[in-house]
Amino acid sequence: MKRKPWFILYLVMCPAFVGVDQFLKYLVQTRLALGEAWPSADRFARILHVQNDGVAFSLFAGNPQALIALQSVLFIAIAVLAVFAYRRRFSPAIVTGLTWIVAGGAGNLVDRIRYGYVVDFIAVGNFPVWNFADMCVVGGCILIGISVLFFWDRDRPPRAEAGDDR
C-alpha cells in the first residue's frame, strides 16, 4: 500500500505557522507600545503587547541562555519524534500535532534568540498573555491527546513484520 505524500503538507505547515507567528508579533511590536492594549485594557479579550523573558507563566525568567539551550534541545527532540512518527505511520492526527508543537516551539525560539524574550500579545480575562506559537503548542498537545485517548486502538501504526525495513 502506497502512502500519500503527507510529508509535503507537514513541510509546508511548519514554516507557514512560524511565518504567521512572526508576522503577528511584528504587527504587535510596530503598532502597539510595550504594555499598550487594543481596544482597551478594560476589555475581556484584547491585544496586549508584553515581553515574556521566561517560559510558561514567566517561569525561569532572567536566564535567556539556559532557556535558549533548553528550548533548542526540546525543539530538536520533538522534530525527530515527528519524523519518527511519520515514518512509522502513526496517525496523521499525531504527526500533525507534533508538527504544530514544532512550529510553535520554533516561533518562540526565534523570538528568544532575536530578542532574549518572547513577544506575547493575546490577553483574555485574567489569564497570562500568550501568542500564536503558544496556540500551536497547546493545539498540538490537545490533538495528540485526543488521538491517543480516543483513537489509539484504531490508528495504531502497523507492527513491523520480520524482514520489514521501514
MODELLER restraints for C-alpha pairs under 7 A, 6 or more apart:
rsr = mdl.restraints
at = mdl.atoms
rsr.add(forms.Gaussian(group=physical.xy_distance, feature=features.Distance(at['CA:10:A'], at['CA:99:A']), mean=6.50, stdev=0.5))
rsr.add(forms.Gaussian(group=physical.xy_distance, feature=features.Distance(at['CA:14:A'], at['CA:99:A']), mean=6.20, stdev=0.5))
rsr.add(forms.Gaussian(group=physical.xy_distance, feature=features.Distance(at['CA:14:A'], at['CA:100:A']), mean=6.79, stdev=0.5))
rsr.add(forms.Gaussian(group=physical.xy_distance, feature=features.Distance(at['CA:14:A'], at['CA:103:A']), mean=4.90, stdev=0.5))
rsr.add(forms.Gaussian(group=physical.xy_distance, feature=features.Distance(at['CA:15:A'], at['CA:103:A']), mean=6.84, stdev=0.5))
rsr.add(forms.Gaussian(group=physical.xy_distance, feature=features.Distance(at['CA:17:A'], at['CA:103:A']), mean=6.02, stdev=0.5))
rsr.add(forms.Gaussian(group=physical.xy_distance, feature=features.Distance(at['CA:18:A'], at['CA:103:A']), mean=5.63, stdev=0.5))
rsr.add(forms.Gaussian(group=physical.xy_distance, feature=features.Distance(at['CA:18:A'], at['CA:104:A']), mean=6.83, stdev=0.5))
rsr.add(forms.Gaussian(group=physical.xy_distance, feature=features.Distance(at['CA:18:A'], at['CA:106:A']), mean=6.66, stdev=0.5))
rsr.add(forms.Gaussian(group=physical.xy_distance, feature=features.Distance(at['CA:18:A'], at['CA:107:A']), mean=4.99, stdev=0.5))
rsr.add(forms.Gaussian(group=physical.xy_distance, feature=features.Distance(at['CA:21:A'], at['CA:107:A']), mean=6.22, stdev=0.5))
rsr.add(forms.Gaussian(group=physical.xy_distance, feature=features.Distance(at['CA:21:A'], at['CA:132:A']), mean=5.41, stdev=0.5))
rsr.add(forms.Gaussian(group=physical.xy_distance, feature=features.Distance(at['CA:21:A'], at['CA:133:A']), mean=5.91, stdev=0.5))
rsr.add(forms.Gaussian(group=physical.xy_distance, feature=features.Distance(at['CA:22:A'], at['CA:107:A']), mean=6.70, stdev=0.5))
rsr.add(forms.Gaussian(group=physical.xy_distance, feature=features.Distance(at['CA:25:A'], at['CA:119:A']), mean=6.33, stdev=0.5))
rsr.add(forms.Gaussian(group=physical.xy_distance, feature=features.Distance(at['CA:28:A'], at['CA:49:A']), mean=6.35, stdev=0.5))
rsr.add(forms.Gaussian(group=physical.xy_distance, feature=features.Distance(at['CA:32:A'], at['CA:49:A']), mean=6.38, stdev=0.5))
rsr.add(forms.Gaussian(group=physical.xy_distance, feature=features.Distance(at['CA:33:A'], at['CA:49:A']), mean=6.81, stdev=0.5))
rsr.add(forms.Gaussian(group=physical.xy_distance, feature=features.Distance(at['CA:34:A'], at['CA:49:A']), mean=5.21, stdev=0.5))
rsr.add(forms.Gaussian(group=physical.xy_distance, feature=features.Distance(at['CA:34:A'], at['CA:50:A']), mean=5.86, stdev=0.5))
rsr.add(forms.Gaussian(group=physical.xy_distance, feature=features.Distance(at['CA:35:A'], at['CA:48:A']), mean=6.32, stdev=0.5))
rsr.add(forms.Gaussian(group=physical.xy_distance, feature=features.Distance(at['CA:35:A'], at['CA:49:A']), mean=5.21, stdev=0.5))
rsr.add(forms.Gaussian(group=physical.xy_distance, feature=features.Distance(at['CA:35:A'], at['CA:50:A']), mean=5.66, stdev=0.5))
rsr.add(forms.Gaussian(group=physical.xy_distance, feature=features.Distance(at['CA:36:A'], at['CA:48:A']), mean=5.80, stdev=0.5))
rsr.add(forms.Gaussian(group=physical.xy_distance, feature=features.Distance(at['CA:36:A'], at['CA:49:A']), mean=5.83, stdev=0.5))
rsr.add(forms.Gaussian(group=physical.xy_distance, feature=features.Distance(at['CA:37:A'], at['CA:46:A']), mean=6.47, stdev=0.5))
rsr.add(forms.Gaussian(group=physical.xy_distance, feature=features.Distance(at['CA:37:A'], at['CA:47:A']), mean=5.47, stdev=0.5))
rsr.add(forms.Gaussian(group=physical.xy_distance, feature=features.Distance(at['CA:37:A'], at['CA:48:A']), mean=4.26, stdev=0.5))
rsr.add(forms.Gaussian(group=physical.xy_distance, feature=features.Distance(at['CA:37:A'], at['CA:49:A']), mean=6.60, stdev=0.5))
rsr.add(forms.Gaussian(group=physical.xy_distance, feature=features.Distance(at['CA:38:A'], at['CA:46:A']), mean=5.64, stdev=0.5))
rsr.add(forms.Gaussian(group=physical.xy_distance, feature=features.Distance(at['CA:38:A'], at['CA:47:A']), mean=5.10, stdev=0.5))
rsr.add(forms.Gaussian(group=physical.xy_distance, feature=features.Distance(at['CA:38:A'], at['CA:48:A']), mean=6.47, stdev=0.5))
rsr.add(forms.Gaussian(group=physical.xy_distance, feature=features.Distance(at['CA:39:A'], at['CA:46:A']), mean=6.15, stdev=0.5))
rsr.add(forms.Gaussian(group=physical.xy_distance, feature=features.Distance(at['CA:40:A'], at['CA:46:A']), mean=6.91, stdev=0.5))
rsr.add(forms.Gaussian(group=physical.xy_distance, feature=features.Distance(at['CA:44:A'], at['CA:124:A']), mean=5.66, stdev=0.5))
rsr.add(forms.Gaussian(group=physical.xy_distance, feature=features.Distance(at['CA:44:A'], at['CA:125:A']), mean=4.84, stdev=0.5))
rsr.add(forms.Gaussian(group=physical.xy_distance, feature=features.Distance(at['CA:45:A'], at['CA:123:A']), mean=5.74, stdev=0.5))
rsr.add(forms.Gaussian(group=physical.xy_distance, feature=features.Distance(at['CA:45:A'], at['CA:124:A']), mean=4.38, stdev=0.5))
rsr.add(forms.Gaussian(group=physical.xy_distance, feature=features.Distance(at['CA:45:A'], at['CA:125:A']), mean=6.25, stdev=0.5))
rsr.add(forms.Gaussian(group=physical.xy_distance, feature=features.Distance(at['CA:46:A'], at['CA:122:A']), mean=6.44, stdev=0.5))
rsr.add(forms.Gaussian(group=physical.xy_distance, feature=features.Distance(at['CA:46:A'], at['CA:123:A']), mean=5.35, stdev=0.5))
rsr.add(forms.Gaussian(group=physical.xy_distance, feature=features.Distance(at['CA:46:A'], at['CA:124:A']), mean=6.53, stdev=0.5))
rsr.add(forms.Gaussian(group=physical.xy_distance, feature=features.Distance(at['CA:47:A'], at['CA:121:A']), mean=5.30, stdev=0.5))
rsr.add(forms.Gaussian(group=physical.xy_distance, feature=features.Distance(at['CA:47:A'], at['CA:122:A']), mean=5.13, stdev=0.5))
rsr.add(forms.Gaussian(group=physical.xy_distance, feature=features.Distance(at['CA:47:A'], at['CA:123:A']), mean=5.96, stdev=0.5))
rsr.add(forms.Gaussian(group=physical.xy_distance, feature=features.Distance(at['CA:48:A'], at['CA:121:A']), mean=4.67, stdev=0.5))
rsr.add(forms.Gaussian(group=physical.xy_distance, feature=features.Distance(at['CA:48:A'], at['CA:122:A']), mean=6.18, stdev=0.5))
rsr.add(forms.Gaussian(group=physical.xy_distance, feature=features.Distance(at['CA:48:A'], at['CA:123:A']), mean=6.08, stdev=0.5))
rsr.add(forms.Gaussian(group=physical.xy_distance, feature=features.Distance(at['CA:49:A'], at['CA:120:A']), mean=6.28, stdev=0.5))
rsr.add(forms.Gaussian(group=physical.xy_distance, feature=features.Distance(at['CA:49:A'], at['CA:121:A']), mean=4.84, stdev=0.5))
rsr.add(forms.Gaussian(group=physical.xy_distance, feature=features.Distance(at['CA:50:A'], at['CA:119:A']), mean=6.07, stdev=0.5))
rsr.add(forms.Gaussian(group=physical.xy_distance, feature=features.Distance(at['CA:50:A'], at['CA:120:A']), mean=5.35, stdev=0.5))
rsr.add(forms.Gaussian(group=physical.xy_distance, feature=features.Distance(at['CA:50:A'], at['CA:121:A']), mean=6.15, stdev=0.5))
rsr.add(forms.Gaussian(group=physical.xy_distance, feature=features.Distance(at['CA:51:A'], at['CA:117:A']), mean=6.11, stdev=0.5))
rsr.add(forms.Gaussian(group=physical.xy_distance, feature=features.Distance(at['CA:51:A'], at['CA:118:A']), mean=5.72, stdev=0.5))
rsr.add(forms.Gaussian(group=physical.xy_distance, feature=features.Distance(at['CA:51:A'], at['CA:119:A']), mean=4.89, stdev=0.5))
rsr.add(forms.Gaussian(group=physical.xy_distance, feature=features.Distance(at['CA:51:A'], at['CA:120:A']), mean=6.03, stdev=0.5))
rsr.add(forms.Gaussian(group=physical.xy_distance, feature=features.Distance(at['CA:52:A'], at['CA:58:A']), mean=6.08, stdev=0.5))
rsr.add(forms.Gaussian(group=physical.xy_distance, feature=features.Distance(at['CA:52:A'], at['CA:117:A']), mean=5.42, stdev=0.5))
rsr.add(forms.Gaussian(group=physical.xy_distance, feature=features.Distance(at['CA:52:A'], at['CA:118:A']), mean=5.07, stdev=0.5))
rsr.add(forms.Gaussian(group=physical.xy_distance, feature=features.Distance(at['CA:52:A'], at['CA:119:A']), mean=6.35, stdev=0.5))
rsr.add(forms.Gaussian(group=physical.xy_distance, feature=features.Distance(at['CA:52:A'], at['CA:120:A']), mean=6.72, stdev=0.5))
rsr.add(forms.Gaussian(group=physical.xy_distance, feature=features.Distance(at['CA:53:A'], at['CA:61:A']), mean=5.17, stdev=0.5))
rsr.add(forms.Gaussian(group=physical.xy_distance, feature=features.Distance(at['CA:53:A'], at['CA:62:A']), mean=6.40, stdev=0.5))
rsr.add(forms.Gaussian(group=physical.xy_distance, feature=features.Distance(at['CA:53:A'], at['CA:116:A']), mean=6.68, stdev=0.5))
rsr.add(forms.Gaussian(group=physical.xy_distance, feature=features.Distance(at['CA:53:A'], at['CA:117:A']), mean=4.20, stdev=0.5))
rsr.add(forms.Gaussian(group=physical.xy_distance, feature=features.Distance(at['CA:53:A'], at['CA:118:A']), mean=6.19, stdev=0.5))
rsr.add(forms.Gaussian(group=physical.xy_distance, feature=features.Distance(at['CA:54:A'], at['CA:60:A']), mean=5.02, stdev=0.5))
rsr.add(forms.Gaussian(group=physical.xy_distance, feature=features.Distance(at['CA:54:A'], at['CA:61:A']), mean=3.76, stdev=0.5))
rsr.add(forms.Gaussian(group=physical.xy_distance, feature=features.Distance(at['CA:54:A'], at['CA:62:A']), mean=6.80, stdev=0.5))
rsr.add(forms.Gaussian(group=physical.xy_distance, feature=features.Distance(at['CA:57:A'], at['CA:128:A']), mean=6.27, stdev=0.5))
rsr.add(forms.Gaussian(group=physical.xy_distance, feature=features.Distance(at['CA:64:A'], at['CA:116:A']), mean=5.81, stdev=0.5))
rsr.add(forms.Gaussian(group=physical.xy_distance, feature=features.Distance(at['CA:68:A'], at['CA:109:A']), mean=6.86, stdev=0.5))
rsr.add(forms.Gaussian(group=physical.xy_distance, feature=features.Distance(at['CA:68:A'], at['CA:112:A']), mean=6.57, stdev=0.5))
rsr.add(forms.Gaussian(group=physical.xy_distance, feature=features.Distance(at['CA:68:A'], at['CA:113:A']), mean=6.83, stdev=0.5))
rsr.add(forms.Gaussian(group=physical.xy_distance, feature=features.Distance(at['CA:71:A'], at['CA:109:A']), mean=6.75, stdev=0.5))
rsr.add(forms.Gaussian(group=physical.xy_distance, feature=features.Distance(at['CA:75:A'], at['CA:102:A']), mean=6.13, stdev=0.5))
rsr.add(forms.Gaussian(group=physical.xy_distance, feature=features.Distance(at['CA:75:A'], at['CA:105:A']), mean=6.09, stdev=0.5))
rsr.add(forms.Gaussian(group=physical.xy_distance, feature=features.Distance(at['CA:75:A'], at['CA:106:A']), mean=6.95, stdev=0.5))
rsr.add(forms.Gaussian(group=physical.xy_distance, feature=features.Distance(at['CA:78:A'], at['CA:98:A']), mean=6.89, stdev=0.5))
rsr.add(forms.Gaussian(group=physical.xy_distance, feature=features.Distance(at['CA:78:A'], at['CA:102:A']), mean=6.42, stdev=0.5))
rsr.add(forms.Gaussian(group=physical.xy_distance, feature=features.Distance(at['CA:79:A'], at['CA:102:A']), mean=6.00, stdev=0.5))
rsr.add(forms.Gaussian(group=physical.xy_distance, feature=features.Distance(at['CA:82:A'], at['CA:95:A']), mean=5.75, stdev=0.5))
rsr.add(forms.Gaussian(group=physical.xy_distance, feature=features.Distance(at['CA:82:A'], at['CA:98:A']), mean=5.48, stdev=0.5))
rsr.add(forms.Gaussian(group=physical.xy_distance, feature=features.Distance(at['CA:82:A'], at['CA:99:A']), mean=6.56, stdev=0.5))
rsr.add(forms.Gaussian(group=physical.xy_distance, feature=features.Distance(at['CA:85:A'], at['CA:95:A']), mean=6.14, stdev=0.5))
rsr.add(forms.Gaussian(group=physical.xy_distance, feature=features.Distance(at['CA:86:A'], at['CA:95:A']), mean=6.05, stdev=0.5))
rsr.add(forms.Gaussian(group=physical.xy_distance, feature=features.Distance(at['CA:88:A'], at['CA:157:A']), mean=6.53, stdev=0.5))
rsr.add(forms.Gaussian(group=physical.xy_distance, feature=features.Distance(at['CA:89:A'], at['CA:157:A']), mean=5.38, stdev=0.5))
rsr.add(forms.Gaussian(group=physical.xy_distance, feature=features.Distance(at['CA:90:A'], at['CA:155:A']), mean=6.99, stdev=0.5))
rsr.add(forms.Gaussian(group=physical.xy_distance, feature=features.Distance(at['CA:90:A'], at['CA:156:A']), mean=6.43, stdev=0.5))
rsr.add(forms.Gaussian(group=physical.xy_distance, feature=features.Distance(at['CA:90:A'], at['CA:157:A']), mean=4.95, stdev=0.5))
rsr.add(forms.Gaussian(group=physical.xy_distance, feature=features.Distance(at['CA:91:A'], at['CA:155:A']), mean=5.47, stdev=0.5))
rsr.add(forms.Gaussian(group=physical.xy_distance, feature=features.Distance(at['CA:93:A'], at['CA:143:A']), mean=6.47, stdev=0.5))
rsr.add(forms.Gaussian(group=physical.xy_distance, feature=features.Distance(at['CA:93:A'], at['CA:144:A']), mean=6.58, stdev=0.5))
rsr.add(forms.Gaussian(group=physical.xy_distance, feature=features.Distance(at['CA:93:A'], at['CA:147:A']), mean=6.47, stdev=0.5))
rsr.add(forms.Gaussian(group=physical.xy_distance, feature=features.Distance(at['CA:94:A'], at['CA:143:A']), mean=6.93, stdev=0.5))
rsr.add(forms.Gaussian(group=physical.xy_distance, feature=features.Distance(at['CA:94:A'], at['CA:144:A']), mean=4.99, stdev=0.5))
rsr.add(forms.Gaussian(group=physical.xy_distance, feature=features.Distance(at['CA:94:A'], at['CA:147:A']), mean=6.63, stdev=0.5))
rsr.add(forms.Gaussian(group=physical.xy_distance, feature=features.Distance(at['CA:97:A'], at['CA:140:A']), mean=3.76, stdev=0.5))
rsr.add(forms.Gaussian(group=physical.xy_distance, feature=features.Distance(at['CA:97:A'], at['CA:141:A']), mean=6.27, stdev=0.5))
rsr.add(forms.Gaussian(group=physical.xy_distance, feature=features.Distance(at['CA:97:A'], at['CA:143:A']), mean=5.50, stdev=0.5))
rsr.add(forms.Gaussian(group=physical.xy_distance, feature=features.Distance(at['CA:97:A'], at['CA:144:A']), mean=5.51, stdev=0.5))
rsr.add(forms.Gaussian(group=physical.xy_distance, feature=features.Distance(at['CA:98:A'], at['CA:140:A']), mean=6.05, stdev=0.5))
rsr.add(forms.Gaussian(group=physical.xy_distance, feature=features.Distance(at['CA:100:A'], at['CA:136:A']), mean=5.07, stdev=0.5))
rsr.add(forms.Gaussian(group=physical.xy_distance, feature=features.Distance(at['CA:100:A'], at['CA:137:A']), mean=5.99, stdev=0.5))
rsr.add(forms.Gaussian(group=physical.xy_distance, feature=features.Distance(at['CA:100:A'], at['CA:140:A']), mean=5.12, stdev=0.5))
rsr.add(forms.Gaussian(group=physical.xy_distance, feature=features.Distance(at['CA:101:A'], at['CA:136:A']), mean=5.86, stdev=0.5))
rsr.add(forms.Gaussian(group=physical.xy_distance, feature=features.Distance(at['CA:101:A'], at['CA:137:A']), mean=4.21, stdev=0.5))
rsr.add(forms.Gaussian(group=physical.xy_distance, feature=features.Distance(at['CA:101:A'], at['CA:140:A']), mean=5.38, stdev=0.5))
rsr.add(forms.Gaussian(group=physical.xy_distance, feature=features.Distance(at['CA:103:A'], at['CA:136:A']), mean=6.92, stdev=0.5))
rsr.add(forms.Gaussian(group=physical.xy_distance, feature=features.Distance(at['CA:104:A'], at['CA:133:A']), mean=3.91, stdev=0.5))
rsr.add(forms.Gaussian(group=physical.xy_distance, feature=features.Distance(at['CA:104:A'], at['CA:134:A']), mean=5.94, stdev=0.5))
rsr.add(forms.Gaussian(group=physical.xy_distance, feature=features.Distance(at['CA:104:A'], at['CA:136:A']), mean=5.01, stdev=0.5))
rsr.add(forms.Gaussian(group=physical.xy_distance, feature=features.Distance(at['CA:104:A'], at['CA:137:A']), mean=5.22, stdev=0.5))
rsr.add(forms.Gaussian(group=physical.xy_distance, feature=features.Distance(at['CA:105:A'], at['CA:133:A']), mean=6.78, stdev=0.5))
rsr.add(forms.Gaussian(group=physical.xy_distance, feature=features.Distance(at['CA:105:A'], at['CA:137:A']), mean=6.99, stdev=0.5))
rsr.add(forms.Gaussian(group=physical.xy_distance, feature=features.Distance(at['CA:107:A'], at['CA:133:A']), mean=5.68, stdev=0.5))
rsr.add(forms.Gaussian(group=physical.xy_distance, feature=features.Distance(at['CA:108:A'], at['CA:118:A']), mean=5.96, stdev=0.5))
rsr.add(forms.Gaussian(group=physical.xy_distance, feature=features.Distance(at['CA:108:A'], at['CA:133:A']), mean=6.32, stdev=0.5))
rsr.add(forms.Gaussian(group=physical.xy_distance, feature=features.Distance(at['CA:111:A'], at['CA:117:A']), mean=6.16, stdev=0.5))
rsr.add(forms.Gaussian(group=physical.xy_distance, feature=features.Distance(at['CA:111:A'], at['CA:118:A']), mean=5.14, stdev=0.5))
rsr.add(forms.Gaussian(group=physical.xy_distance, feature=features.Distance(at['CA:111:A'], at['CA:119:A']), mean=6.97, stdev=0.5))
rsr.add(forms.Gaussian(group=physical.xy_distance, feature=features.Distance(at['CA:112:A'], at['CA:118:A']), mean=5.57, stdev=0.5))
rsr.add(forms.Gaussian(group=physical.xy_distance, feature=features.Distance(at['CA:120:A'], at['CA:129:A']), mean=5.88, stdev=0.5))
rsr.add(forms.Gaussian(group=physical.xy_distance, feature=features.Distance(at['CA:120:A'], at['CA:130:A']), mean=4.82, stdev=0.5))
rsr.add(forms.Gaussian(group=physical.xy_distance, feature=features.Distance(at['CA:120:A'], at['CA:131:A']), mean=4.87, stdev=0.5))
rsr.add(forms.Gaussian(group=physical.xy_distance, feature=features.Distance(at['CA:121:A'], at['CA:129:A']), mean=6.03, stdev=0.5))
rsr.add(forms.Gaussian(group=physical.xy_distance, feature=features.Distance(at['CA:121:A'], at['CA:130:A']), mean=5.83, stdev=0.5))
rsr.add(forms.Gaussian(group=physical.xy_distance, feature=features.Distance(at['CA:121:A'], at['CA:131:A']), mean=5.60, stdev=0.5))
rsr.add(forms.Gaussian(group=physical.xy_distance, feature=features.Distance(at['CA:122:A'], at['CA:129:A']), mean=5.38, stdev=0.5))
rsr.add(forms.Gaussian(group=physical.xy_distance, feature=features.Distance(at['CA:122:A'], at['CA:130:A']), mean=5.12, stdev=0.5))
rsr.add(forms.Gaussian(group=physical.xy_distance, feature=features.Distance(at['CA:122:A'], at['CA:131:A']), mean=5.61, stdev=0.5))
rsr.add(forms.Gaussian(group=physical.xy_distance, feature=features.Distance(at['CA:123:A'], at['CA:129:A']), mean=4.73, stdev=0.5))
rsr.add(forms.Gaussian(group=physical.xy_distance, feature=features.Distance(at['CA:123:A'], at['CA:130:A']), mean=6.76, stdev=0.5))
